[in-house]
Amino acid sequence: MFSRKSSSLFSQCQVKSFVPGQLRRNYSLTNEIPKATLYNGNKIPLLLLGTWKSHPSETANAVEAAVNSGYIGIDCANDYNNENIVGDTLQKLFQKGVVKRDDLFIQCKLWNTNHRPKHVSEDLMATLKDLHLEYVDAFLIHWPQASPSTGKSATTRESGAYPANYKENTMFPVDDKGFFTSDKESHYLETWRAMEDLVDKGLVLNIGLSNFNRRQVQEVMKNASKYRPAILQNECHPYLQQKDLIDFAKINDIQFQAFSPLGSGSTHLGVEPPPNGLIPLDHPIIKQLALMYRKSPAQIMLKWNIQRGVSVVAKSRTPERIKDNMAIFDFEISSDHMKMFDQINYGWRHLLWRETSNHADYPFKDELPYNYQLEKAPLESSSGTKSKKK
Ligand SMILES: NC(=O)c1ccc[n+]([C@@H]2O[C@H](COP(=O)([O-])OP(=O)(O)OC[C@H]3O[C@@H](n4cnc5c(N)ncnc54)[C@H](OP(=O)(O)O)[C@@H]3O)[C@@H](O)[C@H]2O)c1
């Protein structure tokens, strides 16, 4: 239910009468996704398709719908357990001449079990094999916390993208008591050096970070030997606006990228419920703006972030939504209406992944609830792949 408090906030911010045509006058209709320029001169799209929680059976449809609608960027990760489907689909699209490899921006991530420098390249090679590509446009360290399996070899999608005992060498290793493991023998500063080598080898065009907090990003920047981070991908939506981190990134010429720009829809509602009990897509302020601009709540949320200079990674498995989420470049949200978002900056993070918070490099300790007691790893991976153990 929508709380009384938020309801009165909304009545305080009723907007002046609005005429869509007046705003549209200054913007030409376009079907193209704009790009931002990274510090090294490379370009990155301001909208990419997300693939987390796209079931393998739905991923091909989603990628095809996206490319056919004009998406030029896809965000992947080996633990999403569907990179091979993304790869197969891209191959078909290349062969049909729908799009050329070099016109796409394909972004992937280094998984937590492969932070040791000797495993970084193995992790990427497994991704390139799955994607049938010779290089990726961006490769991000997925999380700062390293978590080894056996530590002897890299763990990849084929090893199993589900929680299981570390001896089974899966991507979500747990110790004998069922808690996520921590790698005390590796640190992301060493990992970064190995990421830099991949750029020199031409396997990766840009490197970046994900889920790193401000201090951790600074540490990587100070210790980078050749290339500093070009991209920082963190959770960001109207309930977690990340103003401080976005400013920090702008000052340091790092492109901030929002994951879960739609608040992850209702996918995480049961795990970390929003403080007002409403997902961002259902918030009255967003719904009201959607009505006023004759757009959907999703389009309003994506455009709000893009107008702040943020690149957004929006996931959908639904072709109509994928197409709709792209129809956001023919209007602009007025500055008065942008200001309304200030009232819903609740600081709600849906992806705390609190079960890894015993790790020394866990990035969100300040946001854990008081007296949080470490929980065991869930039986499913975050991509929904079930553990072998029941
Ligand atoms: N680096 C990281 O650790 C990290 C973490 C999380 C996510 N990511 C990346 O960021 C991407 C996006 O984040 P996300 O998947 O958490 O969430 P999201 O993009 O914020 O939201 C996805 C949810 O919104 C729904 N949706 C999409 N378009 C919609 C529309 N027009 N109207 C209503 N609902 C709509 C989707 O449903 P349907 O699919 O059913 O249409 C899905 O349930 C991920 O897929 C992944 O690529 C990265």
The ligand as an SDF file (V2000), in Angstrom:
LIG
                    3D

 48 52  0  0  0  0  0  0  0  0999 V2000
   26.6650   -5.6500  -12.1240 N   0  0  0  0  0  0  0  0  0  0  0  0
   25.7530   -6.2530  -11.4120 C   0  0  0  0  0  0  0  0  0  0  0  0
   26.0050   -6.7910  -10.3220 O   0  0  0  0  0  0  0  0  0  0  0  0
   24.3430   -6.2760  -11.9130 C   0  0  0  0  0  0  0  0  0  0  0  0
   23.3160   -6.5590  -11.0140 C   0  0  0  0  0  0  0  0  0  0  0  0
   22.0160   -6.5490  -11.4860 C   0  0  0  0  0  0  0  0  0  0  0  0
   21.7850   -6.2740  -12.8180 C   0  0  0  0  0  0  0  0  0  0  0  0
   22.8050   -6.0320  -13.6900 N   0  0  0  0  0  0  0  0  0  0  0  0
   22.5660   -5.7730  -15.1330 C   0  0  0  0  0  0  0  0  0  0  0  0
   21.5660   -4.7670  -15.2590 O   0  0  0  0  0  0  0  0  0  0  0  0
   20.4400   -5.2970  -15.9490 C   0  0  0  0  0  0  0  0  0  0  0  0
   19.1570   -4.6420  -15.4870 C   0  0  0  0  0  0  0  0  0  0  0  0
   18.9180   -4.8640  -14.1170 O   0  0  0  0  0  0  0  0  0  0  0  0
   17.7400   -5.8040  -13.5980 P   0  0  0  0  0  0  0  0  0  0  0  0
   17.5990   -6.9550  -14.4940 O   0  0  0  0  0  0  0  0  0  0  0  0
   17.9890   -6.0110  -12.1560 O   0  0  0  0  0  0  0  0  0  0  0  0
   16.4540   -4.9190  -13.6080 O   0  0  0  0  0  0  0  0  0  0  0  0
   15.7120   -3.7690  -14.4410 P   0  0  0  0  0  0  0  0  0  0  0  0
   16.2170   -3.6410  -15.8160 O   0  0  0  0  0  0  0  0  0  0  0  0
   15.7120   -2.6000  -13.5400 O   0  0  0  0  0  0  0  0  0  0  0  0
   14.2370   -4.3770  -14.4400 O   0  0  0  0  0  0  0  0  0  0  0  0
   13.9380   -5.5830  -15.0660 C   0  0  0  0  0  0  0  0  0  0  0  0
   12.5150   -5.9480  -14.6790 C   0  0  0  0  0  0  0  0  0  0  0  0
   11.6200   -4.9350  -15.1450 O   0  0  0  0  0  0  0  0  0  0  0  0
   10.6660   -5.5200  -16.0160 C   0  0  0  0  0  0  0  0  0  0  0  0
   10.4500   -4.5610  -17.1240 N   0  0  0  0  0  0  0  0  0  0  0  0
   11.2820   -4.2780  -18.1580 C   0  0  0  0  0  0  0  0  0  0  0  0
   10.7480   -3.3500  -18.9710 N   0  0  0  0  0  0  0  0  0  0  0  0
    9.5560   -3.0260  -18.4450 C   0  0  0  0  0  0  0  0  0  0  0  0
    8.5270   -2.1520  -18.8380 C   0  0  0  0  0  0  0  0  0  0  0  0
    8.6290   -1.4010  -19.9380 N   0  0  0  0  0  0  0  0  0  0  0  0
    7.4150   -2.0610  -18.0470 N   0  0  0  0  0  0  0  0  0  0  0  0
    7.3060   -2.8160  -16.9270 C   0  0  0  0  0  0  0  0  0  0  0  0
    8.2390   -3.6750  -16.5080 N   0  0  0  0  0  0  0  0  0  0  0  0
    9.3570   -3.7800  -17.2600 C   0  0  0  0  0  0  0  0  0  0  0  0
   11.2660   -6.8160  -16.5020 C   0  0  0  0  0  0  0  0  0  0  0  0
   10.2410   -7.7600  -16.7670 O   0  0  0  0  0  0  0  0  0  0  0  0
   10.2800   -8.7620  -18.0350 P   0  0  0  0  0  0  0  0  0  0  0  0
   11.6760   -9.2300  -18.2340 O   0  0  0  0  0  0  0  0  0  0  0  0
    9.3620   -9.8480  -17.5920 O   0  0  0  0  0  0  0  0  0  0  0  0
    9.7660   -7.9990  -19.2110 O   0  0  0  0  0  0  0  0  0  0  0  0
   12.0700   -7.2520  -15.2730 C   0  0  0  0  0  0  0  0  0  0  0  0
   11.2400   -7.8900  -14.3300 O   0  0  0  0  0  0  0  0  0  0  0  0
   20.5360   -6.8030  -15.6800 C   0  0  0  0  0  0  0  0  0  0  0  0
   19.7330   -7.5680  -16.5400 O   0  0  0  0  0  0  0  0  0  0  0  0
   22.0160   -7.0050  -15.8360 C   0  0  0  0  0  0  0  0  0  0  0  0
   22.3760   -7.0260  -17.2010 O   0  0  0  0  0  0  0  0  0  0  0  0
   24.0940   -6.0100  -13.2500 C   0  0  0  0  0  0  0  0  0  0  0  0
  1  2  1  0
  2  3  2  0
  2  4  1  0
  4  5  1  0
  4 48  2  0
  5  6  2  0
  6  7  1  0
  7  8  2  0
  8  9  1  0
  8 48  1  0
  9 10  1  0
  9 46  1  0
 10 11  1  0
 11 12  1  0
 11 44  1  0
 12 13  1  0
 13 14  1  0
 14 15  2  0
 14 16  1  0
 14 17  1  0
 17 18  1  0
 18 19  2  0
 18 20  1  0
 18 21  1  0
 21 22  1  0
 22 23  1  0
 23 24  1  0
 23 42  1  0
 24 25  1  0
 25 26  1  0
 25 36  1  0
 26 27  1  0
 26 35  1  0
 27 28  2  0
 28 29  1  0
 29 30  1  0
 29 35  2  0
 30 31  1  0
 30 32  2  0
 32 33  1  0
 33 34  2  0
 34 35  1  0
 36 37  1  0
 36 42  1  0
 37 38  1  0
 38 39  2  0
 38 40  1  0
 38 41  1  0
 42 43  1  0
 44 45  1  0
 44 46  1  0
 46 47  1  0
M  CHG  2   8   1  16  -1
M  END
$$$$
